[in-house]
């Protein structure tokens, strides 16, 4: 019996192509189905799309702050605020995904 699993670390919104091949049969992973749902919501749900865009904007700004050798007091406060708000946005997106998964299932 031969197993092959492709694993890849992804961030929200990244394209996922992780299929599993077992005994020559291809199985689409749950992550792939989840990514398809995310892509569909990004294209059709304005609220979800807005949350995802804001989440990505916060991620970019946090990456910028991480490149600095030293953060000012205001930058430290901004970093904390961005992390908290980014987590809030992710929770909101997950709630929407959960709602759609339950209506489809």
Order of alpha helices (4+ residues) and beta strands (2+ residues): beta-beta-beta-alpha-alpha-alpha
